[in-house]
Amino acid sequence: MNPTDIQIIAEEMAIKWENGDESFVSLAKLRKACPCAGCKGEMDVMGNLYKGPDRPYKLSSFRIQSIKYIGGYAIQPMWEDGHSTGLFAYDYLRAVADSPDKE
């Protein structure tokens, strides 16, 4: 399912999906779910996970500067702290938005 509109409203991303559903996800939750290799690590063919050290978040880590659409399948947020390597496929974006918030 594809989004028809994505807007940043305060500290949330509002997403309208093509079936009329709407999702709201906090930017902090979205950033912490970044799927890039630097954030989540990479697996080799043997199933070993390789990941760099965790970097502390700053306030700018949770603010989006811009959003780039990638083909017809993903968005690439450009975060104010310079991070921009995470591609959020639409199905993954929906799963993050629909997942319960951790307290």
Secondary structure, 3 states (H helix, E strand, C coil): CCEEEEEEECCEEEEEECCCCEEEEEHHHHHHCCCCHHHHCEECCCCCEECCCCCCCCHHHHCEEEEEEECCCEEEEEECCCCCCCCEEHHHHHHHHHCCCCC
